[in-house]
């Protein structure tokens, strides 16, 4: 009888796919109202990977065009067909400015959050949370986030299950656990910050950056890279976003990787880069704070 009970408890524990490693250790009392249930791992997606990819490409291309005056070294390395595509996009967004002149037209650039608003119809930003003692949170600052929209990304160094993360995890509340055990360290301070910057410099290919490190600073280039500051829901504040895992495809444009706020800890090129995005579970109005489920139970 005790053996059967222990096996049953072990099976339930294995099905219990927690999200934040330090958070679960400090919050062992499970509240059913703050849990998210999915039938199986393969169905832990609110929108398709194609929709996620389409949104990221749309935002990143808009950021690239906005930074066109800084992209000259990259443009010289791209095929003519790709360069022509960006010149066409530039002519649509800035019809009165020729590509060669745009490099000197600093007044035509917008802040990243303005690009996000122009592209997706909303913008998000970090601010003091509405929850007592919760520190920072993420709010919709402009527009309306429609249900099913990609509202933010969870930045950080990506660790496979077998890679060392002990010292980075000490006192670190920003370690996100994916359903398959992959970990993402979204801490923008201390040793986590040093590790990310080191990996970012390691993977650079000439003028091409393989990831974005500006989320570690106050001047963020990718306005979606604030997901690590989304707070957990409560009895009074229901979740309005949820986490969804996304593997970056091999065909992702190399010139746009400079806006990806994630990087692999190792140089293992066999595994695709794991990203985690947050998807709106309902329409979210301007001024609302984003709340997620730190727990996901896979039945």
Backbone as CSV, one residue per row, in Angstrom:
resi,resn,N_x,N_y,N_z,CA_x,CA_y,CA_z,C_x,C_y,C_z
1,UNK,0.821,-1.222,0.000,0.000,0.000,0.000,0.857,1.275,0.000
2,UNK,1.847,1.395,0.920,2.688,2.601,0.895,3.430,2.760,-0.425
3,UNK,3.884,1.614,-1.011,4.599,1.693,-2.281,3.730,2.219,-3.396
4,UNK,2.477,1.758,-3.428,1.552,2.230,-4.457,1.278,3.716,-4.290
5,UNK,1.143,4.154,-3.025,0.900,5.572,-2.759,2.075,6.419,-3.205
6,UNK,3.299,5.947,-2.914,4.490,6.696,-3.301,4.621,6.771,-4.822
7,UNK,4.311,5.640,-5.508,4.375,5.656,-6.966,3.350,6.622,-7.553
8,UNK,2.156,6.654,-6.934,1.138,7.592,-7.398,1.560,9.032,-7.215
9,UNK,2.183,9.329,-6.067,2.655,10.688,-5.806,3.776,11.067,-6.767
10,UNK,4.656,10.100,-7.059,5.758,10.369,-7.972,5.251,10.649,-9.384
11,UNK,4.250,9.906,-9.824,3.675,10.134,-11.140,3.015,11.502,-11.229
12,UNK,2.319,11.879,-10.163,1.694,13.213,-10.145,2.764,14.301,-10.172
13,UNK,3.857,14.090,-9.460,4.925,15.098,-9.422,5.576,15.252,-10.801
14,UNK,5.752,14.127,-11.508,6.354,14.189,-12.837,5.451,14.909,-13.825
15,UNK,4.155,14.821,-13.640,3.206,15.519,-14.509,3.104,17.001,-14.155
16,UNK,3.608,17.340,-12.952,3.495,18.717,-12.486,4.674,19.517,-13.042
17,UNK,4.432,20.183,-14.156,5.507,20.892,-14.844,5.585,22.338,-14.346
18,UNK,6.443,22.583,-13.375,6.548,23.929,-12.828,7.315,24.826,-13.777
19,UNK,7.107,26.114,-13.594,7.728,27.086,-14.481,8.973,27.718,-13.862
20,UNK,8.834,28.292,-12.703,9.943,29.030,-12.134,10.551,28.234,-10.990
21,UNK,11.806,27.805,-11.156,12.436,26.879,-10.224,12.519,27.437,-8.804
22,UNK,13.120,28.618,-8.551,13.168,29.119,-7.183,11.781,29.440,-6.629
23,UNK,10.870,29.902,-7.513,9.540,30.312,-7.064,8.769,29.135,-6.498
24,UNK,8.858,27.977,-7.133,8.111,26.821,-6.645,8.664,26.330,-5.320
25,UNK,9.977,26.493,-5.134,10.588,26.048,-3.887,10.116,26.885,-2.704
26,UNK,9.761,28.124,-2.964,9.346,29.021,-1.896,7.831,29.128,-1.769
27,UNK,7.088,28.539,-2.725,5.630,28.626,-2.719,5.037,27.238,-2.920
28,UNK,5.138,26.408,-1.881,4.717,25.021,-1.996,3.212,24.852,-1.867
29,UNK,2.523,25.852,-1.318,1.063,25.751,-1.183,0.417,26.094,-2.515
30,UNK,-0.157,25.104,-3.185,-0.737,25.293,-4.501,-2.155,25.821,-4.394
31,UNK,-2.413,26.863,-5.127,-3.740,27.453,-5.164,-4.360,27.133,-6.519
32,UNK,-5.425,26.323,-6.563,-6.009,25.913,-7.846,-6.407,27.075,-8.735
33,UNK,-6.690,28.225,-8.157,-7.149,29.350,-8.960,-5.996,30.035,-9.687
34,UNK,-4.754,29.695,-9.328,-3.611,30.310,-9.998,-2.836,29.284,-10.824
35,UNK,-3.465,28.161,-11.143,-2.840,27.131,-11.953,-3.423,27.135,-13.362
36,UNK,-2.639,26.667,-14.309,-3.097,26.511,-15.684,-2.959,25.053,-16.060
37,UNK,-4.004,24.491,-16.628,-4.012,23.085,-16.995,-4.000,22.947,-18.515
38,UNK,-3.175,22.035,-19.018,-3.190,21.696,-20.445,-3.267,20.176,-20.549
39,UNK,-3.932,19.645,-21.581,-4.135,18.197,-21.670,-2.855,17.411,-21.884
40,UNK,-1.895,17.967,-22.638,-0.626,17.290,-22.875,0.372,18.318,-23.370
41,UNK,1.668,17.954,-23.330,2.718,18.914,-23.656,2.557,19.492,-25.050
42,UNK,2.166,18.660,-26.011,2.067,19.116,-27.389,0.962,20.142,-27.586
43,UNK,0.037,20.253,-26.607,-1.072,21.183,-26.733,-0.904,22.411,-25.845
44,UNK,0.320,22.620,-25.366,0.592,23.790,-24.533,0.862,25.009,-25.409
45,UNK,0.002,25.240,-26.389,0.139,26.368,-27.296,-1.233,26.992,-27.521
46,UNK,-1.295,28.298,-27.387,-2.534,29.034,-27.608,-2.661,29.422,-29.071
47,UNK,-1.521,29.761,-29.688,-1.502,30.097,-31.114,-0.445,29.225,-31.793
48,UNK,-0.480,29.162,-33.104,0.445,28.306,-33.839,1.842,28.920,-33.898
49,UNK,2.844,28.073,-34.131,4.213,28.554,-34.299,4.315,29.482,-35.506
50,UNK,3.510,29.219,-36.528,3.514,30.079,-37.719,3.062,31.490,-37.371
51,UNK,2.054,31.608,-36.487,1.583,32.932,-36.065,2.636,33.650,-35.233
52,UNK,3.313,32.888,-34.369,4.383,33.486,-33.555,5.488,34.009,-34.463
53,UNK,5.920,33.163,-35.394,6.988,33.565,-36.318,6.574,34.786,-37.127
54,UNK,5.342,34.799,-37.605,4.871,35.929,-38.394,4.902,37.233,-37.612
55,UNK,4.511,37.180,-36.341,4.523,38.384,-35.513,5.939,38.874,-35.261
56,UNK,6.845,37.949,-34.915,8.226,38.342,-34.640,8.884,38.938,-35.880
57,UNK,8.666,38.329,-37.028,9.250,38.869,-38.260,8.695,40.256,-38.580
58,UNK,7.418,40.437,-38.349,6.782,41.727,-38.622,7.379,42.823,-37.747
59,UNK,7.531,42.539,-36.452,8.080,43.527,-35.525,9.561,43.754,-35.793
60,UNK,10.320,42.675,-35.984,11.761,42.802,-36.192,12.088,43.520,-37.497
61,UNK,11.315,43.273,-38.540,11.544,43.977,-39.794,11.285,45.473,-39.638
62,UNK,10.252,45.808,-38.879,9.954,47.223,-38.630,11.078,47.884,-37.825
63,UNK,11.629,47.156,-36.862,12.759,47.677,-36.085,13.985,47.838,-36.964
64,UNK,14.202,46.888,-37.865,15.350,46.942,-38.777,15.262,48.162,-39.679
65,UNK,14.086,48.406,-40.230,13.889,49.576,-41.086,14.077,50.860,-40.279
66,UNK,13.591,50.862,-39.059,13.742,52.045,-38.213,15.214,52.329,-37.898
67,UNK,16.023,51.244,-37.831,17.460,51.379,-37.562,18.285,51.351,-38.840
68,UNK,17.659,51.662,-39.963,18.305,51.487,-41.268,19.626,52.238,-41.364
69,UNK,19.711,53.386,-40.732,20.933,54.178,-40.802,22.100,53.519,-40.065
70,UNK,21.801,52.476,-39.253,22.853,51.763,-38.515,23.173,50.403,-39.142
71,UNK,22.516,50.068,-40.243,22.614,48.716,-40.799,23.514,48.615,-42.024
72,UNK,24.311,49.628,-42.305,25.086,49.643,-43.553,26.036,48.457,-43.664
73,UNK,26.726,48.098,-42.561,27.663,46.972,-42.614,26.938,45.660,-42.877
74,UNK,25.748,45.515,-42.316,24.967,44.298,-42.524,24.433,44.249,-43.944
75,UNK,23.951,45.372,-44.457,23.366,45.410,-45.798,24.371,45.018,-46.871
76,UNK,25.632,45.366,-46.675,26.646,45.019,-47.674,26.880,43.517,-47.754
77,UNK,26.505,42.778,-46.705,26.720,41.329,-46.666,25.506,40.539,-47.127
78,UNK,24.382,41.209,-47.348,23.148,40.508,-47.707,23.026,40.344,-49.221
79,UNK,22.332,39.294,-49.670,22.080,39.128,-51.114,21.274,40.301,-51.666
80,UNK,21.393,40.533,-52.949,20.718,41.660,-53.580,19.205,41.574,-53.432
81,UNK,18.670,40.353,-53.490,17.218,40.199,-53.357,16.734,40.639,-51.984
82,UNK,17.514,40.341,-50.942,17.143,40.728,-49.578,17.268,42.234,-49.407
83,UNK,18.360,42.804,-49.942,18.529,44.256,-49.851,17.400,44.984,-50.565
84,UNK,16.996,44.469,-51.707,15.903,45.092,-52.456,14.606,45.069,-51.659
85,UNK,14.387,43.974,-50.930,13.181,43.871,-50.104,13.145,44.977,-49.063
86,UNK,14.280,45.199,-48.390,14.310,46.236,-47.357,14.227,47.637,-47.956
87,UNK,14.801,47.827,-49.129,14.674,49.128,-49.791,13.220,49.400,-50.157
88,UNK,12.513,48.343,-50.556,11.090,48.497,-50.882,10.287,48.836,-49.627
89,UNK,10.592,48.147,-48.522,9.901,48.435,-47.274,10.197,49.855,-46.803
90,UNK,11.443,50.276,-46.984,11.823,51.630,-46.593,11.071,52.671,-47.406
91,UNK,10.929,52.429,-48.692,10.228,53.388,-49.554,8.754,53.489,-49.201
92,UNK,8.180,52.398,-48.676,6.777,52.422,-48.256,6.618,53.204,-46.961
93,UNK,7.522,52.976,-46.010,7.411,53.647,-44.714,7.908,55.087,-44.761
94,UNK,8.887,55.363,-45.620,9.447,56.717,-45.736,9.528,57.090,-47.216
95,UNK,8.402,57.367,-47.835,8.362,57.589,-49.293,9.154,58.797,-49.774
96,UNK,9.394,59.756,-48.915,10.086,60.979,-49.335,11.591,60.913,-49.130
97,UNK,12.065,59.816,-48.570,13.490,59.702,-48.276,14.090,58.568,-49.079
98,UNK,15.153,58.824,-49.821,15.844,57.802,-50.585,16.723,56.988,-49.634
99,UNK,16.989,55.703,-49.948,17.786,54.850,-49.069,19.139,55.439,-48.696
100,UNK,19.852,56.018,-49.671,21.159,56.578,-49.360,21.046,57.786,-48.441
101,UNK,19.966,58.539,-48.592,19.773,59.713,-47.748,19.339,59.328,-46.353
102,UNK,18.678,58.155,-46.214,18.108,57.775,-44.926,19.176,57.586,-43.860
103,UNK,20.383,57.233,-44.286,21.452,57.028,-43.316,21.744,58.301,-42.517
104,UNK,21.389,59.431,-43.091,21.670,60.706,-42.423,20.409,61.361,-41.875
105,UNK,19.274,60.668,-41.991,18.008,61.252,-41.555,17.660,60.743,-40.152
106,UNK,18.363,61.205,-39.141,18.144,60.751,-37.773,16.755,61.102,-37.264
107,UNK,16.166,62.195,-37.781,14.874,62.627,-37.270,13.750,61.675,-37.667
108,UNK,13.997,60.749,-38.599,12.955,59.848,-39.050,12.843,58.582,-38.205
109,UNK,13.753,58.391,-37.259,13.708,57.197,-36.430,12.746,57.396,-35.257
110,UNK,12.149,56.281,-34.811,11.212,56.303,-33.697,11.762,55.442,-32.560
111,UNK,11.227,55.637,-31.375,11.589,54.794,-30.255,11.016,53.394,-30.488
112,UNK,11.673,52.367,-29.962,11.200,50.989,-30.176,9.746,50.771,-29.771
113,UNK,9.327,51.364,-28.649,7.942,51.174,-28.222,6.955,51.817,-29.196
114,UNK,7.396,52.889,-29.887,6.545,53.498,-30.905,6.437,52.593,-32.131
115,UNK,7.537,51.925,-32.471,7.515,50.970,-33.580,6.563,49.822,-33.265
116,UNK,6.595,49.345,-32.020,5.694,48.268,-31.609,4.244,48.697,-31.745
117,UNK,3.944,49.916,-31.333,2.578,50.428,-31.420,2.142,50.575,-32.880
118,UNK,3.032,51.087,-33.730,2.700,51.259,-35.136,2.520,49.918,-35.842
119,UNK,3.231,48.886,-35.349,3.221,47.585,-36.018,2.087,46.689,-35.538
120,UNK,1.900,46.599,-34.209,0.907,45.678,-33.652,-0.303,46.372,-33.033
121,UNK,-0.247,47.695,-32.902,-1.393,48.420,-32.348,-1.387,48.546,-30.845
122,UNK,-0.277,48.183,-30.200,-0.157,48.357,-28.751,1.322,48.450,-28.382
123,UNK,1.585,48.905,-27.179,2.946,48.916,-26.650,2.907,48.499,-25.187
124,UNK,4.006,47.920,-24.719,4.118,47.472,-23.330,5.412,48.018,-22.743
125,UNK,5.441,48.131,-21.418,6.633,48.652,-20.758,6.640,48.232,-19.297
126,UNK,7.832,48.255,-18.712,7.975,47.958,-17.285,7.591,49.170,-16.451
127,UNK,6.995,48.906,-15.301,6.636,49.957,-14.355,6.399,49.299,-12.998
128,UNK,6.218,50.107,-11.966,5.948,49.570,-10.637,4.646,48.785,-10.642
129,UNK,4.691,47.545,-10.153,3.519,46.675,-10.196,2.390,47.197,-9.310
130,UNK,1.171,46.852,-9.688,0.003,47.198,-8.875,-0.130,46.282,-7.664
131,UNK,0.641,45.187,-7.650,0.645,44.278,-6.509,1.587,44.794,-5.427
132,UNK,1.165,44.699,-4.203,1.989,45.161,-3.087,3.236,44.294,-2.963
133,UNK,4.382,44.930,-2.844,5.673,44.257,-2.650,6.063,43.367,-3.823
134,UNK,5.496,43.599,-4.995,5.829,42.779,-6.156,6.945,43.380,-7.000
135,UNK,7.390,44.588,-6.664,8.441,45.215,-7.445,7.937,45.691,-8.793
136,UNK,8.654,45.357,-9.851,8.276,45.785,-11.195,7.226,44.862,-11.795
137,UNK,6.485,45.415,-12.738,5.523,44.649,-13.508,5.539,45.143,-14.938
138,UNK,4.686,44.563,-15.773,4.593,44.962,-17.185,3.177,45.422,-17.468
139,UNK,3.053,46.578,-18.103,1.752,47.183,-18.375,1.583,47.460,-19.866
140,UNK,0.338,47.458,-20.303,0.003,47.927,-21.652,-0.052,49.442,-21.577
141,UNK,0.850,50.112,-22.252,0.951,51.572,-22.142,0.149,52.311,-23.215
142,UNK,-0.079,51.645,-24.356,-0.870,52.262,-25.426,-1.635,51.187,-26.181
143,UNK,-2.785,51.554,-26.693,-3.530,50.672,-27.580,-4.259,49.540,-26.874
144,UNK,-4.646,48.548,-27.650,-5.382,47.383,-27.167,-4.692,46.119,-27.647
145,UNK,-4.425,45.204,-26.715,-3.837,43.911,-27.068,-4.976,42.943,-27.360
146,UNK,-5.128,42.469,-28.584,-6.216,41.535,-28.877,-5.904,40.131,-28.377
147,UNK,-6.923,39.380,-28.097,-6.764,37.992,-27.663,-5.964,37.214,-28.711
148,UNK,-4.974,36.447,-28.228,-4.151,35.655,-29.135,-2.937,36.364,-29.671
149,UNK,-2.700,37.609,-29.254,-1.545,38.359,-29.742,-0.305,38.021,-28.925
150,UNK,0.857,38.049,-29.565,2.134,37.945,-28.856,2.385,39.283,-28.182
151,UNK,2.424,39.282,-26.862,2.493,40.544,-26.130,3.883,40.827,-25.555
152,UNK,4.714,39.796,-25.384,6.075,40.004,-24.911,6.882,38.731,-25.086
153,UNK,8.186,38.843,-24.822,9.103,37.702,-24.895,9.859,37.594,-23.575
154,UNK,10.249,36.363,-23.241,11.021,36.126,-22.015,12.497,36.039,-22.392
155,UNK,13.285,37.071,-22.074,14.684,37.090,-22.503,15.580,36.254,-21.593
156,UNK,16.785,35.964,-22.063,17.745,35.300,-21.190,18.574,34.228,-21.875
157,UNK,19.537,33.701,-21.120,20.406,32.617,-21.582,19.658,31.296,-21.499
158,UNK,19.766,30.498,-22.555,19.049,29.228,-22.641,19.990,28.078,-22.285
159,UNK,19.587,27.296,-21.280,20.392,26.166,-20.812,19.675,24.853,-21.108
160,UNK,20.401,23.898,-21.675,19.873,22.549,-21.803,19.882,21.884,-20.426
161,UNK,19.149,20.784,-20.298,18.983,20.137,-18.998,20.312,19.717,-18.375
162,UNK,21.293,19.410,-19.202,22.564,18.876,-18.714,23.616,19.964,-18.491
163,UNK,23.287,21.231,-18.731,24.282,22.297,-18.627,24.264,22.950,-17.242
164,UNK,25.432,23.429,-16.761,25.544,23.962,-15.401,24.853,25.311,-15.233
165,UNK,24.046,25.408,-14.186,23.350,26.667,-13.913,23.248,26.920,-12.413
166,UNK,23.949,26.124,-11.610,23.791,26.217,-10.153,24.124,27.613,-9.628
167,UNK,25.305,28.121,-9.951,25.716,29.407,-9.387,24.835,30.549,-9.887
168,UNK,24.379,30.456,-11.146,23.482,31.483,-11.665,22.124,31.443,-10.973
169,UNK,21.723,30.269,-10.458,20.384,30.109,-9.891,20.287,30.555,-8.435
170,UNK,21.426,30.720,-7.755,21.400,31.086,-6.338,20.778,32.472,-6.172
171,UNK,19.685,32.540,-5.441,19.006,33.820,-5.202,18.427,34.437,-6.451
172,UNK,18.167,33.627,-7.460,17.710,34.133,-8.758,16.240,33.755,-8.984
173,UNK,15.319,34.719,-8.951,13.887,34.423,-9.157,13.460,34.453,-10.618
174,UNK,14.415,34.527,-11.552,14.068,34.704,-12.960,14.391,33.488,-13.827
175,UNK,14.534,32.313,-13.235,14.834,31.121,-14.025,13.530,30.446,-14.431
176,UNK,13.315,30.394,-15.720,12.094,29.834,-16.287,12.358,28.412,-16.759
177,UNK,11.483,27.490,-16.394,11.633,26.097,-16.793,10.626,25.753,-17.884
178,UNK,11.126,25.312,-19.034,10.251,24.878,-20.119,9.725,23.473,-19.826
179,UNK,8.729,23.044,-20.573,8.099,21.753,-20.333,9.062,20.586,-20.498
180,UNK,10.074,20.740,-21.354,11.030,19.655,-21.570,12.273,19.779,-20.699
181,UNK,12.257,20.687,-19.735,13.376,20.830,-18.815,14.402,21.866,-19.210
182,UNK,14.293,22.444,-20.400,15.187,23.527,-20.800,14.939,24.732,-19.894
183,UNK,16.016,25.409,-19.474,15.913,26.544,-18.558,16.329,27.837,-19.256
184,UNK,15.645,28.921,-18.920,15.998,30.242,-19.438,16.230,31.168,-18.252
185,UNK,17.432,31.711,-18.171,17.802,32.609,-17.079,17.552,34.045,-17.524
186,UNK,16.469,34.639,-17.011,16.081,35.988,-17.408,16.554,37.076,-16.462
187,UNK,17.526,36.763,-15.627,18.042,37.766,-14.689,18.949,38.745,-15.432
188,UNK,18.737,40.043,-15.230,19.545,41.053,-15.913,20.620,41.644,-15.013
189,UNK,20.996,40.902,-13.969,22.012,41.384,-13.030,22.991,40.264,-12.677
190,UNK,24.097,40.631,-12.041,25.030,39.672,-11.489,25.672,38.757,-12.509
191,UNK,25.941,37.517,-12.090,26.626,36.547,-12.947,25.796,36.198,-14.177
192,UNK,24.459,36.252,-14.053,23.590,35.969,-15.198,23.834,36.977,-16.314
193,UNK,24.001,38.222,-15.949,24.266,39.275,-16.922,25.617,39.066,-17.596
194,UNK,26.621,38.685,-16.812,27.967,38.447,-17.351,27.950,37.284,-18.336
195,UNK,27.255,36.195,-17.977,27.181,35.018,-18.843,26.512,35.369,-20.167
196,UNK,25.404,36.100,-20.111,24.695,36.445,-21.345,25.575,37.301,-22.251
197,UNK,26.212,38.301,-21.696,27.070,39.175,-22.507,28.220,38.379,-23.137
198,UNK,28.771,37.447,-22.378,29.866,36.628,-22.895,29.406,35.781,-24.074
199,UNK,28.248,35.126,-23.945,27.710,34.300,-25.036,27.348,35.159,-26.246
200,UNK,26.860,36.353,-25.987,26.480,37.276,-27.058,27.698,37.661,-27.897
201,UNK,28.810,37.947,-27.234,30.032,38.281,-27.956,30.637,37.082,-28.658
202,UNK,30.527,35.908,-28.055,31.075,34.674,-28.633,30.442,34.339,-29.978
203,UNK,29.132,34.525,-30.096,28.393,34.068,-31.279,28.319,35.082,-32.410
204,UNK,28.887,36.237,-32.224,28.812,37.264,-33.272,29.595,36.840,-34.508
205,UNK,29.000,37.057,-35.689,29.637,36.727,-36.962,29.862,38.006,-37.754
206,UNK,31.049,38.599,-37.610,31.320,39.863,-38.289,30.328,40.922,-37.846
207,UNK,29.580,41.540,-38.791,28.606,42.567,-38.400,27.297,41.990,-37.876
208,UNK,27.128,40.664,-37.988,25.867,40.038,-37.601,25.869,39.646,-36.126
209,UNK,24.939,40.215,-35.377,24.722,39.816,-33.992,23.677,38.707,-33.961
210,UNK,23.965,37.649,-33.195,23.045,36.520,-33.129,21.984,36.697,-32.048
211,UNK,22.090,37.763,-31.263,21.090,38.007,-30.215,21.158,39.457,-29.780
212,UNK,20.157,39.857,-29.024,20.039,41.229,-28.526,20.410,41.256,-27.050
213,UNK,21.342,42.113,-26.685,21.738,42.240,-25.282,21.240,43.527,-24.647
214,UNK,20.483,44.330,-25.376,20.046,45.617,-24.833,18.990,45.462,-23.744
215,UNK,18.349,44.264,-23.631,17.376,44.066,-22.555,18.060,44.086,-21.190
216,UNK,19.392,43.976,-21.191,20.154,44.071,-19.938,20.345,45.514,-19.497
217,UNK,19.954,46.459,-20.344,20.152,47.882,-20.071,18.800,48.588,-19.985
218,UNK,18.856,49.877,-19.794,17.623,50.676,-19.741,17.164,51.098,-21.133
219,UNK,18.025,50.924,-22.150,17.698,51.291,-23.525,17.454,50.018,-24.324
220,UNK,16.220,49.517,-24.302,15.890,48.246,-24.932,15.582,48.454,-26.420
221,UNK,16.247,47.656,-27.288,15.990,47.744,-28.728,14.759,46.949,-29.128
222,UNK,14.535,45.810,-28.474,13.355,44.999,-28.746,12.331,45.274,-27.651
223,UNK,11.264,46.012,-27.941,10.302,46.413,-26.903,9.493,45.252,-26.337
224,UNK,9.558,44.071,-26.972,8.841,42.901,-26.453,9.615,42.202,-25.335
225,UNK,10.900,42.496,-25.189,11.778,41.749,-24.282,11.652,42.201,-22.834
226,UNK,10.434,42.106,-22.294,10.181,42.496,-20.897,9.432,41.402,-20.140
227,UNK,9.308,40.223,-20.748,8.465,39.165,-20.187,8.896,38.637,-18.839
228,UNK,10.174,38.811,-18.484,10.639,38.297,-17.191,10.064,39.080,-16.014
229,UNK,9.474,40.245,-16.285,8.905,41.064,-15.213,7.391,40.937,-15.093
230,UNK,6.799,40.034,-15.870,5.360,39.781,-15.741,5.125,39.008,-14.449
231,UNK,4.243,39.500,-13.598,4.001,38.889,-12.290,2.985,37.762,-12.357
232,UNK,3.014,36.910,-11.324,2.088,35.791,-11.237,0.684,36.280,-10.875
233,UNK,-0.313,35.574,-11.401,-1.700,35.931,-11.093,-2.025,35.561,-9.640
234,UNK,-3.176,36.005,-9.175,-3.615,35.728,-7.812,-5.122,35.515,-7.825
235,UNK,-5.705,35.316,-6.640,-7.163,35.165,-6.561,-7.883,36.408,-7.072
236,UNK,-7.274,37.584,-6.842,-7.901,38.844,-7.244,-7.517,39.279,-8.654
237,UNK,-6.384,38.796,-9.135,-5.892,39.190,-10.462,-5.711,37.947,-11.324
238,UNK,-6.684,37.646,-12.157,-6.620,36.463,-13.001,-5.571,36.646,-14.098
239,UNK,-5.042,35.549,-14.562,-4.044,35.606,-15.625,-4.680,36.121,-16.920
240,UNK,-3.998,37.056,-17.562,-4.458,37.548,-18.865,-3.469,37.217,-19.986
241,UNK,-2.324,36.607,-19.623,-1.363,36.113,-20.605,-0.878,34.745,-20.161
242,UNK,-0.329,33.985,-21.083,0.267,32.693,-20.731,1.544,32.492,-21.517
243,UNK,2.404,31.623,-20.996,3.682,31.339,-21.645,3.504,30.312,-22.759
244,UNK,4.281,30.484,-23.809,4.277,29.518,-24.901,5.694,29.390,-25.441
245,UNK,6.149,28.170,-25.582,7.499,27.922,-26.071,7.544,27.966,-27.594
246,UNK,8.678,28.443,-28.100,8.830,28.592,-29.550,10.294,28.355,-29.906
247,UNK,10.542,27.420,-30.812,11.894,27.151,-31.299,12.126,27.937,-32.587
248,UNK,13.184,28.737,-32.588,13.492,29.577,-33.740,13.905,28.682,-34.910
249,UNK,13.232,28.781,-36.055,13.564,27.920,-37.199,14.904,28.290,-37.817
250,UNK,15.506,27.319,-38.496,16.820,27.531,-39.116,16.767,28.589,-40.204
251,UNK,15.591,28.821,-40.786,15.463,29.791,-41.884,15.237,31.218,-41.381
252,UNK,15.320,31.430,-40.076,15.101,32.781,-39.534,16.155,33.716,-40.122
253,UNK,15.749,34.880,-40.640,16.698,35.796,-41.296,17.844,36.195,-40.372
254,UNK,19.069,36.033,-40.853,20.239,36.294,-40.023,20.331,37.760,-39.616
255,UNK,19.852,38.663,-40.488,19.942,40.094,-40.171,18.977,40.509,-39.074
256,UNK,17.962,39.671,-38.794,16.978,40.003,-37.769,17.267,39.338,-36.423
257,UNK,18.277,38.467,-36.385,18.610,37.802,-35.124,19.136,38.776,-34.078
258,UNK,19.542,39.958,-34.513,20.027,40.972,-33.576,18.946,41.430,-32.606
259,UNK,17.677,41.072,-32.873,16.571,41.458,-31.999,16.063,40.298,-31.139
260,UNK,16.642,39.113,-31.293,16.244,37.975,-30.460,16.853,38.140,-29.066
261,UNK,16.049,38.179,-28.009,16.586,38.414,-26.662,17.009,37.129,-25.946
262,UNK,17.356,36.097,-26.708,17.779,34.817,-26.135,19.035,34.334,-26.834
263,UNK,19.848,33.584,-26.086,21.062,33.014,-26.655,21.367,31.710,-25.935
264,UNK,21.919,30.747,-26.656,22.243,29.446,-26.070,23.513,29.549,-25.235
265,UNK,23.519,28.843,-24.112,24.700,28.840,-23.239,25.882,28.172,-23.928
266,UNK,25.627,27.091,-24.663,26.695,26.372,-25.341,26.660,26.659,-26.838
267,UNK,27.684,26.175,-27.528,27.769,26.379,-28.979,27.115,25.244,-29.755
268,UNK,26.292,24.452,-29.098,25.646,23.315,-29.742,24.669,23.808,-30.796
269,UNK,25.014,23.606,-32.057,24.186,24.094,-33.156,23.098,23.097,-33.558
270,UNK,23.093,21.922,-32.915,22.117,20.909,-33.285,20.724,21.239,-32.749
271,UNK,20.670,21.894,-31.613,19.385,22.233,-31.014,18.952,23.624,-31.465
272,UNK,17.705,23.802,-31.880,17.237,25.143,-32.255,17.160,26.038,-31.018
273,UNK,17.298,27.328,-31.225,17.235,28.266,-30.110,15.825,28.297,-29.542
274,UNK,15.710,28.093,-28.249,14.414,28.130,-27.575,14.082,29.571,-27.154
275,UNK,12.908,29.987,-27.489,12.370,31.257,-27.014,11.061,30.981,-26.286
276,UNK,10.678,31.874,-25.411,9.386,31.797,-24.737,8.686,33.124,-24.936
277,UNK,7.485,33.055,-25.472,6.705,34.269,-25.691,5.474,34.236,-24.784
278,UNK,4.884,35.382,-24.557,3.655,35.470,-23.771,2.517,35.867,-24.698
279,UNK,1.415,35.133,-24.605,0.269,35.318,-25.492,-0.929,35.804,-24.681
280,UNK,-1.650,36.756,-25.223,-2.828,37.303,-24.542,-3.958,36.276,-24.516
281,UNK,-4.522,36.042,-23.334,-5.636,35.111,-23.178,-6.977,35.790,-23.417
282,UNK,-6.972,37.103,-23.431,-8.175,37.899,-23.696,-7.733,39.261,-24.195
283,UNK,-8.669,40.092,-24.590,-8.329,41.469,-24.938,-7.825,42.184,-23.688
284,UNK,-6.716,42.902,-23.820,-6.116,43.613,-22.686,-6.060,45.098,-23.030
285,UNK,-6.679,45.911,-22.188,-6.807,47.334,-22.464,-5.591,48.124,-21.978
286,UNK,-5.498,49.340,-22.488,-4.439,50.252,-22.070,-4.518,50.493,-20.571
287,UNK,-3.378,50.454,-19.899,-3.315,50.685,-18.461,-3.365,49.419,-17.628
288,UNK,-3.749,48.280,-18.234,-3.817,47.021,-17.494,-2.424,46.425,-17.318
289,UNK,-2.228,45.767,-16.179,-0.980,45.043,-15.935,-1.119,43.610,-16.442
290,UNK,-0.017,43.043,-16.921,-0.015,41.670,-17.392,0.222,40.713,-16.220
291,UNK,-0.571,39.632,-16.182,-0.409,38.588,-15.162,-0.408,37.225,-15.848
292,UNK,0.477,36.368,-15.385,0.630,35.048,-15.996,0.425,33.953,-14.953
293,UNK,0.515,32.701,-15.412,0.507,31.544,-14.517,1.929,31.018,-14.380
294,UNK,2.497,31.077,-13.179,3.831,30.522,-12.978,3.782,28.993,-12.988
295,UNK,2.625,28.412,-12.711,2.454,26.966,-12.718,1.688,26.527,-13.959
296,UNK,2.131,25.461,-14.580,1.352,24.802,-15.618,1.337,23.306,-15.312
297,UNK,0.169,22.723,-15.204,0.041,21.299,-14.949,-0.338,20.595,-16.241
298,UNK,0.460,19.611,-16.611,0.180,18.811,-17.798,-0.476,17.529,-17.362
299,UNK,-1.701,17.314,-17.821,-2.451,16.128,-17.409,-1.945,14.891,-18.153
